């Protein structure tokens, strides 16, 4: 790791801590030349995952595609960058838990929707409407009813 001030490549780790969301490690570093202290973040990267598209074609996993889709679904919604990063981390952890080298885009989409539903329900509906290709208002209404029913069930179970 190069020092951001003097570009010296000799830096040492002074402290390491697991991040709150357990997605990465924050390392506090110090330059051996200028003594400047700075932090770096290490995160697990998904490698060697192939995504099988609906038409049967295969392509390597691309984190940026998930980020773009989520940003579009969450456009004009209120969220912090930190919470967004945690959402991405939860999605990728769930993908990694499958322990598979190949997943369909449908499987990944379902994981995203599951995590997005608890993050932002409006964003979830937006994502689902594109992902599930809602053709009419009736399909949209069915999805809204599902959300309302789930919310009622959670409320009942908390009261009991």
N, C-alpha and C positions, 0 to 999 in steps of 0.2 A: 504494500500500500504506500503510495507516494503522499508526502506531506502537501496539503493544499496551499501552503504559504511559500515554502522554499523548494518544493519538488524533490526533496531528499527521499530516497526509497527506503531508508532505514528508520522505521517507526516501530515502536513496541506497544503491545497491548497492556494497558494499565488496569483495566477492569472489564469484565464481561457480565452481561445480565440478560436473562431471558426476557423477551418483551412481554407485556401484559397479555396479549392475545396468544402467546406461545407460538407465533408464526415465525419469529425470527429471533436473532440475538443482537443486542446492541453492544458494540465494543467501543470502549473509550481508549484512544490511542494518543501517544506522545511522540513527537519528532525528536530523534536523537541529536539533530543539528541545532534547530532553532527553539526547541522545547515547546512548540505550539501543540496544544491539545485539541483533538477533534474526535467526533464520533462517527462510526460506520455501522451499518445495519446489514446483517447477513440473513438471507432468506432462502428457504428451500426452493429449488426450481424444478418444475416437472420436466423431465427429459424422457426420451424414448416412449412417448405416448403417441399412438396413432389414432386419429379420429376418422371414423367411417361415416361419410356423409350419406344423406338420404338416397342419393343416386348410386351408392356403392363405391364411389371414389374414396381414396384414402389420402389424408394429409397429416403432417405433423401437428401436434397440439400447439396452439397459438394463444397465449395469454391475452395478447392485445385484442383479439376478436371478442373475448368475453368482456374485457374492459369497455370496448366501444359499444357493445350491445347494452351493457348495464348503464353506461352514461346516457345513452339515448333514452332508455326506459325511465331513468331518474332525472331527465331534463326538467329544469325549473322546480325540482323538489329540494327540500332542505335536508342536507346531510353534510357532515364534515369529511375532509379528506381522510382523516384517521379512521373514521367509521367505514368509509368506502374501502380503504385498504384492508381493514379487518374482514369485511364481507368477502373480498377477493380471496383472502387467506382461508376463510371458512370453506369457500367453494373448492379451492384447490386441495385443502386437506381432505375433503369428502371424496374428491376425485382420486387422491392417492390411496385412500382407505379401500378402494375397490381392488387394489393390487393387480390391476390388469394392464397389459401393454396396449390393448386396443379397446376403445369405447366408441359407441355410436354417438352421433351428434344428438340423438334423442335422449340418451342416457345423461349426457352432459347438460342438456337443456333442462331435464327434470331436476337435476341437482341444483342448477342455478335457480330455478323457480322455487324450489323448496327453501333455499336460503333467502331468496329475495322476498318471499311472502312475509317472513318475520321481520325483515329489514324495513320494507316500505310497501304497503298494500297497493297504493296507486301505481308505483313502479312495477309491482308484480303483475297487475292487470295489464299494463302497457306491454310488458315483456310477453306475457301469455297470449295477448291478442295477436301479436306478430308470430310468436313461436308456434302457437297452436292454430294459426291461420283462421281466426274468427271470420266467418263469412257474413254473419248477420247479427242483429241485435239480440236475437233469442239465445245464441251461443254465448254472447257477452253476459246476458242476464243469468244464465246457468252458472257461469263462473263466479259472478258476484254472489249468488245464492250460496254456493259452496263456501265462500269466504265467510259469509254471515253465519252459516250453520256451524262452521269450525269455531268461530269466535264465541257463539252461544254455548257450545259444548265445553270450551275452556272455562267460560265464566261459571257454568254449572259445577264443573269439577273442582273449581277453586272454592266455591261456596260450601260444598259437601265435605 
